[in-house]
């Protein structure tokens, strides 16, 4: 099995073993880029539990995830095994209410925070 195949298998295990997975630069507590930080903020604001995978600490995932998802940038959000998008898509979906609706349709409870 090639390194790429092994890495694809590990990616599948992550997204199959967790309802929400965010492949990001850094960790949810200490994001290493603004886009990752913004995506963490949106998910935290909705009160959903998610697993952060630090691509900076895992060069194989960093190298092969773009090919796996056919998406060129990080972060990458997966919900119930399905690729949702990167920072801009997540932010736009959140602002339109589409993200909350999508999560609820997937059986994930969302905390609706009052608009500030």
Secondary structure as the mmCIF struct_conf table of DSSP 4:
data_model
#
loop_
_struct_conf.conf_type_id
_struct_conf.id
_struct_conf.beg_label_comp_id
_struct_conf.beg_label_asym_id
_struct_conf.beg_label_seq_id
_struct_conf.end_label_comp_id
_struct_conf.end_label_asym_id
_struct_conf.end_label_seq_id
HELX_RH_AL_P HELX_RH_AL_P1 UNK A 3 UNK A 17
BEND BEND1 UNK A 19 UNK A 19
STRN STRN1 UNK A 20 UNK A 24
BEND BEND2 UNK A 25 UNK A 25
STRN STRN2 UNK A 26 UNK A 26
BEND BEND3 UNK A 28 UNK A 30
STRN STRN3 UNK A 31 UNK A 31
BEND BEND4 UNK A 32 UNK A 33
HELX_RH_AL_P HELX_RH_AL_P2 UNK A 34 UNK A 45
TURN_TY1_P TURN_TY1_P1 UNK A 46 UNK A 47
STRN STRN4 UNK A 51 UNK A 54
HELX_RH_3T_P HELX_RH_3T_P1 UNK A 55 UNK A 57
HELX_RH_AL_P HELX_RH_AL_P3 UNK A 59 UNK A 69
TURN_TY1_P TURN_TY1_P2 UNK A 70 UNK A 70
BEND BEND5 UNK A 73 UNK A 74
STRN STRN5 UNK A 76 UNK A 79
TURN_TY1_P TURN_TY1_P3 UNK A 80 UNK A 81
STRN STRN6 UNK A 82 UNK A 85
HELX_RH_AL_P HELX_RH_AL_P4 UNK A 87 UNK A 96
TURN_TY1_P TURN_TY1_P4 UNK A 97 UNK A 97
HELX_RH_AL_P HELX_RH_AL_P5 UNK A 98 UNK A 105
TURN_TY1_P TURN_TY1_P5 UNK A 106 UNK A 107
HELX_LH_PP_P HELX_LH_PP_P1 UNK A 113 UNK A 115
#
